[in-house]
Amino acid sequence: HLKPFKILCSSSRQSSSFFSIFMEIFNSFWSIFIETAHYQKYEHLHDFVPHFFGVKVVDEKDWIILQDLTAPFHRPCVLDVKMGNTSAGDNASEEKVASMRAKDEASTTVALGYRFTGFRVWQQETQSLVVKDKTFTKKLREEDMKETFSLFFGNGKVIRKKVVKAFLDLLLKFKTYFEGENKLKFISSSLLFVYEGDEEAEDDTPHVQLKMIDFANVFVLPDGKKDDGYLMGLNNVIKILQEISK
């Protein structure tokens, strides 16, 4: 999977279609690694992000080569969850902060530390694909999240609890990382959930992927601080998945 590569001095954001959002990971994060030779410094992040395969020149433009997280799946079910309790970066103007705050309060970002941006799920029962984009997800409120997570993890008949539990195991690893992380803060970054919708293509162990994507706004934390907004979102996602996995 190719993405444009640039050395960025400030954060920028690309627009993308609903489906490309699922594979979006912004080049500024990798640019920091390459430009400052700190790739090894952040080696502990490698397990949590898509694999980076280098830079390729196509039509005289540099592109970064990233792992396609959906490639191993026959019927990939994909969910993009925007993490954190604010969408405004540290370098945002007062006007931008106020604008983003209003949008965050209108979603579940402030209340829960996360919000859905979109998802697609294969319904084994009806052999059909359910797709929910921002038209649907922007209307979601705190009281809707358990039902919506259940829809994403459902096959049209029951909740696939083994899949939910597999993601819980991964989420707990993310939580451990963020509880110990005191270097970076991720604003408007997402967690990408991917699992196999075709149950006939699986054995008893669910095939799942959980990776961080979208790094247009990554900031250095003050000494002794943690990314509390991201942790808040992780804890609330873990809590709700624990409820629906019972």
N, C-alpha and C positions, 0 to 999 in steps of 0.2 A: 504494500500500500504506500503510495507516494504522497508527500505533502510538500508545498513550497518551502524553501529554506532561505532564511534571511538572518543577518545579525541585527538584532533589534536593540535600540537604546531605551525605548519605552514600550509599554504594553500596547498591543493592537489586537483587533479581533476581526476574523473573517466571517462573512455570512456563509451559511450553508443550508442545504436542503435538510429535511427531516432525517432522511436515511444517511446522509453523509455525516450528520452530527454524531451518529453512533460510532463512527470510526475517527472522529476528530481528535487530534492532539496537537496543540499549537507549537510552532517551531521555536518560539522564544525560549521555552524551557530547555530544549536541547541546545539552543544557541549559547545559553549561559554556560552549559557544560563544556562546549567546544571552545568558546572564546576565552574562557578563564582557566581552562585545563583542570576543571574540578570534577570531571566525570567520576574519578575514583573516590573523591571525597564523598559523593552521594551514592556509593555502591549499595548501601543498605536499601535504596529505593528500587533497585533493579527488579525485585520480585513483585513489585506493585504497579509497574507500568508496562506497556507494550514493548516488545523488543525493538531496539534501534539497530538497523543494519547498515548505517552509513549514509553517504550522500552520493547521488547519481545526477549526472548532467544530462538533461533532455532538452533538445531545442535551445541550447545555450543558456538554460536556466538550471539552477541547483535545486534539487528536490531531496528531502530526507526520506529514507525508506523505513517504513514502520510495519510491524506485525499486523496482519489482518486477523483480528480476534474471532471473526465469524467463520473463517475458512474451514476449520475442522468439522463444522456442524452441517448436518443434512437439512434440518429445519431449525435454524437458529432463532431462539426467543431472546430478544434484546431489550434492555431497559437502561435508560440514561437518567441518573439521579444527580442533580446539581447539589453539591455539598457546601455546608457552611451557613452561618446565620446572617451574612451580608454579601451583596454582590458588588459592593464598591471597594476598589483597591485603595491602598495607602496613598497613592498619588492622585486620587480623584479630586476634582474641584468641589467646593462646597455645594455648588449647583448640582453637580453630578451625584454627590452623596445623597442629597435630598431627593433627587429623582429616583435613584436606585432604592432608597429606603422606602419610598411609597410603593414601588413595585414589589419589594420584598415583603412588606406588610400585607399586601393584597394576595400573597401566596402563602405557602407553609414555611418559607425560608426563615422568618424571624421566630415563629412559634416552635418549629421542630428542628431547625438547622439543616434542612434539606427540602428539595422539591422535585417533583417529576417533570422532565421536559418532554418525554415521549417514550412509547414502548410498542413492541410488536410481539405477539404470542401465538404460537401454533396450537390450534384446538384439535387434539387427536380425535375427539368424539365426533366432530363434524367435518374433519379434514379441511379446515379452513383457517385463514390467518386473520387475527384481530389486530388492527393497527389503531393506536391512539396517539394523535399528535398534540401540538400545543393548544389547539382549539378545545380539546378535552382537558388536558392537564392543567391549564391555567385557571380552571374553575375549581380545582380540587382544594378542599379545606382539611383541617386536622382530622375532623371526624370521618372523612372519606378514605383515609390512607389504609386502614386495615382491609377494607373491601377492595381497594384498588391493587394493593399488593397481592391479595388473594386471587384477583383476576389474572395478574401477570403470572402467578405460579400455578394457575389452574389449567387443566386440559379440556375444559368444557363440561367436566363431570365432577372431578374432585381436585383438591389442592395436592400438588405433588410434594409431599412433606419431606421425602428424601432429598429432593432438590433444595428445598428451603434450608434443611439442616446442613447440606454441603456448603451453601453460601454463608451460613452462620459461622461455620468453622473458619472460613476465610475472613469474614468480617472481624472476628476476634483477633486475628493476626494484624489486621489493619489498626484495630484499637490499640493493641500493644505497641505498634510502631508509633502512633501519634501520641500516646502517653509518654513516650520517651523522646520524641522529636522536639528539639529546641532550636532548630536552625531556620526552618522554612515555614511560611504560612501560605496556604493555597486558597485563593479567592476565585469563586465561580468555576472551580474545577469539578469534574464529575466522576462518579463511580459508574463504570459500565458493567452491567450484569449480562452474561450470556450463558444460555444453557440449551441442551438438545431438546427440541420439541417433539421429535419423532421417537416415541418410547420404544418402538420396535427396533430401533437402531442402537439401543443401549442394553447394557447388562445391568446387574444389580447396583453398580456404582455409578451415580449420575455424573455426566460430563459437564462441568461448569467452568466458567472463566469470570474473574472479577479483577478489573484493572482500573487504575486512575487514568483519566484522560483530560484533555483541555487545560493547557498550562499558560494561558495568556497573561495571567496575573499571579505571579509567584513572588513573594516578598520575604526578606530576611527578618526573622523575629528578633525583638529586643532580647537582651540577655535574660535568661531565666523564665521566659514566657513560652507558652505552648499555643498551638492552634486550637483554641477553645471552641471556636465556631464549628470547625470540622469535627472535633470530638463530640460536640453536642449532637450533630447530625448522625454520626456513627452510633452513638448510644441509643438514639431514638429509633434508628433503623433496626438495630439489634433487638431492641425491646419488642417491636412489632412483629418481627420474624419469629421470635421466641413464642409469641402468642399464637401465631397461625400454624406453627409447627407442632403444636400439642395435639 
